[in-house]
Amino acid sequence: MSFETPRPPSWVVCQACGDEDTILTPHVRCRSCGGLQEVRHRAPGLPGPLLRGLFNTRCCHRGDSEVSGVWRFKELILPGLSEENIVRYPEGNTPLVFRERLAERVGVEDLRCKVEGMNPTGSFKDRGMTVAVSQARASGARAVACASTGNTSASMATYAALAGLPAFVLVPAGQVAPAKLAQTEATGAHIIPVEGDFDACLRLLEEVAPTVGVHLVNSINPFRIEGQKAVMFEILQQMEWDPPEWVALPAGNLGNTAAVGKALLEARAWGLLDRLPRLLAVQAEGAAPFAAGFADQFATRHRVTATTRATAIRIGDPASWDRAATAIRETHGEVIAVPDEAIFEAKREIDRAGIGCEPASAASVAGVRVLRARGTIAAADRVVAILTGHLLKDPTPDPARMTSLPPIPATAEALRSALA
Ligand code: F0G
């Protein structure tokens, strides 16, 4: 379909064939050609400084949706969605912290961490999920589903519970952190373990979901991307719209890389920014098809059989490849792969600095270290590392850190000698 003028505030465009649809579409992919879609917005109609002021006033506003760190930016997220359809916790409003000890260890004077583990279900996924589940409800969905390495499922389960929708999750059997499964199950979602990896789960679900009337909320769903943009708007707001030189993040299925890039390009187009930070997407060495793609200027689409102990990013065939490639190109970004040892080493530093995160999240800081060592990132550059998930999401004890004291007898004497 195509729109008469004037256009609605937001609409959906197929990135492959350009076909357009309304934001109430029940189709996750383009209904003409099956391509991935993108949400577009009319410019918000206020100059940048006025928009910034509006968002600032909402930080202290206790109104239902505006206190959300996603819906506070609704003019940039999904302005056309009516308030009664919004399913919110609320989410976002996560801290942007500076820890001297961590900055020193990484060798970057102004290194800040955006602690997305402080979202309601413990990961950044809540930002995308509030929008995807709200849109699903508005479009009349009867049930929602996703494939997941654990965080998307926990988030979807919670937002489906808030919306009163049944939820189905496909997970790679035996490859998801137990805490994430427990969280997903507790919230009432139905878990279907699959004999295969994450990529197989997503392929399977994409094939079957549309035929059984189940609404898919993985990040191929363009409304997930809109919500996940909010982390970048929030970082910019916390930095008083003076962007850092670099934003680093872990990369798996590439939805987040795509979202952060789209947020930056839109912020510039709408007068909120005049300079873009460079994006640094970091993959685990055993799950690094996008880093291989970056190395050949994205001339070919790489696929691998993924292996890494950072289970959240154990993904070999990322769905948002093209969107993320645009984000990297447009921000003059970098994509690198780091070994698991470097990820766990960075996690130790983050945990000991009093922040804490799950293993996959620490890839961002591990990546900053590599680019600092190469000199691509300068000591004086301001860098934001996004920590995507909470420490308790995947608390597998680190063998290098286990003190493994045997239990002591309950006597003062035994305690004195243990403390000594
Ligand atoms: N960090 C964490 C903690 C994640 O859970 C994920 C993805 C990523 C980073 C990568 O983000 O896929 O947008 O590039 N987890 C998905 C899930 C795949 O199912 O929870 P991405």
Residues whose N, C-alpha, C, O or C-beta is under 5 A from the ligand:
A	BS01	F0G	A147 S148 T149 G150 N151 T152 S153 P250 A251 G252 N253 L254 G255 N256 T257 A312 A360 S361 T388 G389
